[in-house]
Amino acid sequence: MTTLDPTTPSPLSAEALAAARQPQRVRHTLHMRRVQVTQVERITPHLIRIALGGEALAGFTSPGFDDHAKLIFPDPQTGQLTLPVVREDGKIDWGDAAQRPNARDYTPRHFDAQSQTLTIDFALHEAGPATAWAERAKPGDELGVGGPRGSFLIPTEYDWHLLVGDDTALPAIWRRLQELPASATALVIAEVDSPEDRVELPSAAQVEIVWAYRQNGSANALLDALRAQTFPAGDCYAWVACESLAAKAVREHLVTERQANPRWVRASGYWRKGSAATHETHE
């Protein structure tokens, strides 16, 4: 763990700095792909890493660290995988509502174009179709992958970076730390069940990682850990992803109590307690 040093403000002019920090939205042609499990690995007690392969992954792209692909799961009773159809207007035709397959949004942790291997991390908590499938997955099993439909590319030209999330956000945090340059500084607040659920988050940047544990009984572990931190100097881009109400509370803290620039705070609810297949953005 590296101690964060105060950062010297950027020497760029205000106009040049504003341009360098402008996020970019990129749209992708939507494809539905039928892929196969090639490897299953239990990383922690609550995290399963699954590698997917197949010729259908040719042309797959995911340039944004917090991209989302739609995973389509086989029927749990028959094991049959039915993929929806992408219409000419780019919208998805799911077919008969009664036979609509279960689908969930997941961040592609890594894609190797040479071997055509896509890696997805499954955080195991609430019992649902994704958790049930991941716990039973074995090489040869089929899965559907749709998208990503688009990417939101966030520049790295900030004095420092704040990444706050629970275990559902760990793939995106890992990807962001991988793309930060050695000159960058980052603070990570990550919530998992226990010390056994920590994962490696390597980076060339100067990074401090603070782990918050749900087993300690706090209903607001992420926010409590965030409140306890002394921030480095300079302009920060804050990225937040966790349970929806927790993400909203973290954003409120950053904007109202830390005086963070609202334009530089991106907060998302990757899931919501008591709801299925939710993804919310808090602005």
N, C-alpha and C positions, 0 to 999 in steps of 0.2 A: 504494500500500500504506500502510495506516494503522498506526502503532505503538499497541499495546494499552496502555491506561492502567489502573492498579489501579481496581477498581470499589468504590464505596461500598456496603456491605451494605444490603439492602432494609429500609426502616423498618417493614414489616408485622410484626404479631405472629407468633409461631411457628405458631399455629393457622391464621391467615389465609394465611400463606405456604405451609404444607403443602397447604391446600385449593387455592390458586392453581396449585400445581405438579403437581396430580394429573392424569396422562394420562387420555385418554378413548378408549375403543374404540367405533367406530361400524360397524355392519353395513349393507351395501348389498344390494339385490336384484340377484342375478346375472343378467346378460344376455350373450348371445353376439351380436356385431355383425359384419356383413360390410361392410368399408370399402374405399376405394380410395386409392391413392397419388396425391397431388396435386403434390408437389414433393420433389425429392431434392437435398441439398446436402452437399458434402464440407466439413466444418468444419476438420478437421485431418487429417494423414496417417492417423490411426487412428480417426476419428470421422465417421460419416455421420448427418446429421439428415434424418429423413423425416417429411413432413406427410401426414396421412391425413384424408380427408373422406368425407362421405356422410350421407344422411338417417338412417341407423341410429345415428348418434352423438347423436341427440336424447335428452336426459335423462342423458347421460354425466356422472358425477361422480367427483371425485378430490380430497377435501379434505386428505388427509394428504401431507406432502412426500415421504415414502418409500413411498407406495402402490405396489402392483404390479398390473399388468394382464397377463393371459395372452394372448400373441400366438400365433395359430395360423397356420402357414405352409402354402401350397399344396404339393401333391405336386411334388417337384423334377423328376419325369419327365414328368408329364402337364400340370402347371400348374393342375390342378383343386383348388379350395379346398373342403374338406368340414368344416363346422362341427359340433362336438359338440352334443348336446341337453341343455338344463338340465331336469332332472326336477322333478316337483311338490315333492319334498322338498328341492330346492335343490342336489342333487348333480349332477355332470356325467356324462352317459352318452357315453363316447368311442366306443361301437360296437365293431366287430370289432377285436381287438387287432392283427391283421395289417395292418389298413388305418388304424390310428390315426395322425392327422397329427402332425407335429412341432410342439411348442409350447414356449415359453420365457417366463419372467417378466421384464417390463421396467417401469421406472418411467415413468409419463406425465410428460414434461418440462413440457408446457403444454397446456391445453385452452382454446380460444376458443369459448364457447357460442354467440356470435352468428354466427360463420361456420361453426360445427360442424367445427372443425379440431383434430385431435389431433396433437401433435408428439412423436416418439420419437427418442432418440439411440441409435445402435448403435455400441458400442465394438468395434473390429475387432482380434481377436487370434487365438485358436485357431479353426481351420477347423471350422465347424459349420453347422447349418441356418440359424441366424439371420444369421450373417456372410455365408454364401453368398447368402441371399436379399437382404440389404441391398446387397451389392456389385452385384447385377444389377437392383435395383429401378428402375422407371421409372414416370412418371405413367400411371395407368390400371390398374396391377397391383392385384390384390386381396389382402387380408389379413384374418384374423379377429382380433377383440379380445374377450376375455372379462373381465368385472370392471371395476374392482377389486371384490373380494368384501367387503372391509372396510378400515377406516382406523384407525391408531393416532395420535391427535392429541396432540402433545407441547407443553405450554404454553411460553411464552417468558419466564416470570417467574423467571429465574435470573440470578445476577450476571454470568455469561458462558457462552459456548457453545463446545464443541469439536466440530469435524466432521472426521473422519478417513476417507479412502476412496481407492480407485483410480479409474480412468476409468469403471468400471461404476457408480460412485456419484455421478458428476458431476451427472447430472440432479437427484437428490435434494438434493445440496449446493446447487445453484443455486436450487432451490425454497425450501429452508430460509432461505437468505440473503435471498431476496425477501420472505419473510414476517416477518423480524426487524424490530422497530421501530428508529428512529434512536437510541433510548436504549440499545440492546443492544450488547454486545461479543462478538466471535467470533474464534476462531483456527481456521484451516483448514489441514490437512495433506493434500495431494493428490498421488497417485502417477500419473505418466504415463510414456510411453516416453522422451520427449525434450522439450527446450524448445519444439519445434515443435508439440507436442501440448497446450500450455496453452490454456485457454479463458477467456473473460471470465466473472467471477463477481461481478456488481454487487450492491450492497446499500446500503440506507439506514443500516445499522448500522456501527459501527467494526469493521473486519475486517482481520486480518493473514492473508495467504495464503503458505504455505510449500510449494514444489513439490519433490517427490522424483522422481528419474529412474531408471527401470530400466536405461537404457543405461549407467549408471555401474557396473553389475555387482554391486550389492548385492542379496543375496537377501532382505533385510529392510529395504528402502528406507523404507517407512512407519514402522516401529518405530524405525529409526535417526534419522529426522528428528524423530519425536516425543520421543525421549529428549533431543535437543539443545535442546528448548524450555524456557524459563522461563515458568511459568504465571502468569496474572494472579491477584490475590487474589479471595477470595469463593467462593461455591458455583457449581459448573459442572455442566451437563448435557452428557454426552459421547455422541455418535452415531458409530458406526463401521460401515463396510460395505466389504468387499473380498474377496479370496480367503479361504476359510473358516479355514484354519490361521493366516493372518496376522491375521485379525480376532480370533481367540481369543488370540493372543499380545499384541495391542494391549490387549485388555480386561484380561488378566492384569497387564500393566504398569501400567495405570491404577489398578486396584484394590489391588494389592499394593505397588507402589513409589511411587505418587502418592497413595495413601490416598483414592481417589475413592469416593464413596458408591455401592455396587453397584446400588442402586435407580435411580441416575441415569446408568447406563452401558448403552446399548443397542447391542449388537454383533451384526452379521449377516454370515454368509458368503454373498455374492451368487453365488459360484461356487467350485468346488473343483478343483484340479489333478487331471487324470486322470479326472474324472467329468463326466457330462452332466446338465443340467437340475437342479442342486442349489440349495437355498436353506436355510441353517441359521441358527438363532438361538442365540447363546451367552449363557447366563445365569449 
